[in-house]
Amino acid sequence: MNETTGSKQKGYGPFALAATIYTAGVIAFSVWSYFQQRTNLLAQVDRSLVNATYATEQILGNIFIVCAVETETTCELGYVANQENLNHFANDCHFDILGAVGRKGAKIWELIAGGAENENGPAGSSCLHDPLCPELSSLVRPVASFERKSVQMQTVRLGKCGELRIALRYHPISTDTGYFILVARNTHDVNDLIHALAIRTVGIGTFLLAMAFPLILLYNRARTKTARETAELNARLQQDVNKRKEREAELEDAIQDLERFNNVAVGRETRIIELKAEVNTLLKQMDLQKRYNTAPVDQPLPKPNDE
């Protein structure tokens, strides 16, 4: 019983080790896959925001923006059409804010803004306004200090708009004049995507772990079958060993009987030879011919003399 229990423990040891390694591998792969996909998702969101800044600049047109900055006013002729185009672009691509911000010296102001429609109208009309809110001002001023083209990604919280992921691209016109193209997207949507990604990753990891259960069942079934066949084989071998031992015992008894019989037969033959020798001696004393041959079997009996 102890040997059987010990063998079972030894058998399940490698399996438990393999199961632990498999589980740890699945968990490590799931965690790595989640963070890898999360990084790729955030990078994709940032790329879409940066690309949207170029699209916004194309929608507004460089002439419209430069004239608005130089004159510090918006061109009424193209303002309405550009506003509608920005709102359509924001709604179609799910951006919360699209806009352009002018800069001349220390002065920074809104040129034009648009955004996705909500219950309060376009998001840009409430989040991007003139004068700029302190959060946006503190965001755009360091970028303008470089006095060269640059792109910066920031996450800020703007009042009713909530937390926004913002792509800010600065385009200098002269030493102290330039404009910003700003595109923002609410991080709530991104967080929803990340949450869905986490759920999907957990589901995949759970599926991979669940796939191990059929393997466990197959392993246990194969192990049980192997143990049963091994026990049957051991029983047969034990029977063969017992039969062989019985035959060996029988052979030993037969050998002992033969040895006893041989000892008896050898003693009888020796006694017969002795008696024959005595008879021959008596016959010799009586001057008679020997009757018995006491020589070895391979020597012939001597012939009597012819009278």
N, C-alpha and C positions, 0 to 999 in steps of 0.2 A: 504493500500500500504506500509506503514512504517512497519507494523507488518510482512508482507511477506518478505520485504527486510531484516529485522532483523533476521527472522528465517533462511533465506538463508545464511546470514553471520555466524550465529551460527552453521549451518549445515556444511558449508565449513571450519570452523575453525579446528575441529578435523581432517578432511581430509588433510588440508594443513600441520598440525603438523605431521601427519603420513607420508605424502609424504616427508617432510623435513628430518624426522628421517631416512626414507628408503634411500634417496639420500645420506645423510651423512654416513650411514652404508655401502652403496656400495662403496663410495669413500674411506672410512677408510679401508674396506676390500681389495680394489684394491691396495692401497698403501702398506698395510701390506703384501699382497701376493707378490707384486713386490719385496720388499726388502728381504722377506724371500727366495724367489726363487733366487734372485740375490746372496744372501749370500751362498745358497746351491750350486749355479753354480760356484762361485769363490772357495768355499771349494773343489768342485769336481775337478776343474782345478788344484788346489794345490796338491790334492791327486794323480792325474795322473802324475804330475811332480815328486813328491817324489817317486812314484812307478817306474817311468822311470829311476830314478837314480840307483835303485837296478837292473833293467833290463840291464842298460848300463854296470854296474859292472859285471854282469854275461856274457854279450857279450864279454867284453874285457878279463875277467879272472883275478883273483887275482895275479897269477904268472906274467903275462905280466905287470901289473901295478907296482907291487913291484920291479921287475927287472929294469923297466924303471926309477923308482925313485932312486933306489940304484946306478945305473950306470949313471944316468943323461942323458941317451940316450934311444931311442925307439928301440925295438927289430925288426930288419928289417924282420925277418922271418914271424912274425905275423902281422906286421903293415898294409900291404895292405889288407889282409882279414878282419882285424878288422875295417879298414876304410870303406870298402864296407858294412860290416854288420851295422855299425853305420848309414851310409847314407840310407840304406834300412829301418832300424828301424825308422829313423826320417821321411822319406817320408810316410811310412805306418801309422804312428801314429801322423803325422802333428806336429812334433816338429821342431823348427828352429835350435836349437843348441844342440848337444850331445857331451860331451867330458870329458876328465880327465886332471887334472892339478896337477903337482908334487910340493912338497914343501920339501926343505931341508934347515934348518936354516932360514935365511932371504931371501933365493932365492926361487922364485915361477915361474914356467914356464909351458908351454903347453906340455902335453904328446901326446895327440891325440885328434882330433876333427872331427865331422861330422855334417851334417845338411840336411834339406830339400832342394831339388833342386830349384833353381831360375835362372833368366837370367844370374847371375854372377857365377853360379856353386853352390856347397853346401854352405849354409849359415855359417856353422861353419868355413869354410876356410877363410872367410873374417872378422868374428866377434871374433873368438877365435884364437889367434896367439901368437907366442913367440917373444918378451916378451909380457906379458899380458898388456892390455890397463889399464890406471889409474882407470877407473870405476870398472873393475873386480878386480884389485889389492886391491882397497879400500874395496871391498866386501869380498874377501876371507881371508885377513889378520886377521880381528877380529875373524873370525870363527876358524882359526888355533891357536889363542892365548889361546883358552880353553884347547888345548892339549887332547881332548877326542872326542869321536864320537858325532856328533851333526848335526842337519839339520836346515837350515835357508832358509826362503823365502824372496826374495827381488824383487822390481821392479826398474829396471834401464834402462837408455837409452844408447845404444851402436851404435854410428855412423849411418851407412847405415842400420843396422838391426832394427833401431827404438826402441821403448819402448818394453822391454822384461820382462816377469815374469819368475824369475829364482829360481830353487830349487837347493840349494848347500848343499851337504853332505860331511862332512869331516871324513876321516878314518885315525887315527894316526898309524904309523908303529913303531916309537920310540919317544923319548922325543921331538926331533926337526925335525922329518921326518914324512911325511904322504902324503896323496893325497886327492884331491877333485874330486867328481863326480858332474858334472854340467849339468843340463838339463834346457833349456829355450824355451819359447813359446812367440810369438809375441802377445802383448795385443790387437792388432787390431782385431784378430779373436774373442777374448773374448768380446771385446766391441761390435762387431757385434752381438754376441749371446745375450748380455745384451740389445742391442737396439731391437732385435727381441722379447726378453722377455717383454720389455716395451710396444711394439706395441701390443703383444698378451694380456697383462694385460689390456691395455686401451680398446682393443676390447671386452674383457670379461666384463669389467665394463660398457661399452656402451650398450652391449647386455642386461645386468641386468637392466640398467636404461630403455632401450627400452621396456623390458618386463612389466614395470609399466604402459605403455600407454594403453594396453588392459584392465588392471585393472581399470584405470581411466574411460575408456569408459563404462565398465560394471557398475562401481559405479554411473556414471552420468545417465546411462539408468535406473538402479534400483531406483535411487533417483527421477528421473522424473516420473516413473511409480508409485512409492509410493506417491509422491505429488499429482498426478492426482487422484489416488484412494482415498486418504485422503480428497481431495476437494469434490469429489462426495459423499463420506460418510457424510461429514459435511453438504453438501447441503440437503441430505436426512434427516439428523437429524434436520436441521433447518425447513424443511417442516413439519416434525412430530411435532416439538415444536409449530409451527404456528397453525397447525390443532388442537392441544390440547388446545392452548390458545383460539381459536375460540369456541371450545366445552365448555370450562370453562365459557366463556362469555355467551354462549347460556344458560348454566345451571343456571348461576346467574340471567339472565333475567326471566327464568322459575320459579326460587325460589321466586323472587320478585313478579311475577304474582300470585303465589300460596299464598304468604303472604297477598297480597292485597285481593285476593278472600276470604282467611280465615277470614281476619278482617271483610269483608263485610258480610260473611255468619254468623259469630259469632254475629255480631250486629243485623242481621235480626232475628236469633233465639232468641236472648235476648228480642227483641221487641215483638216477637210472644208470648213468655212466659209471658211478662208483660201484653199483651192484654188478654191472657187467664186468668191471675190472676184477672184482672179487671172484666172480664165476670163472673168468679166464685164469686167474691165479690158481684156483682149486683144480681146474682142468690140467694146468701145467704140472702141478704137483702130482697129479695122477698120470702123468705122461700121456695126456690126451691133447688133441688139437683144440686150439682156442675156438670158442664158439662166437664170441662177440667182438666187434671191432670198436675199440675205444679210442681209435685215432680220430682226428678231425674228419668232417664229412667229405672233404675233397680228396682224402687219401683212401685208396681202395683196400678192401680186406685182403690179407695174404692168402694165397692159394695153398690148400693142403698138399703135402708131399705124396707123390704117386708111389704106391707100394709095388 
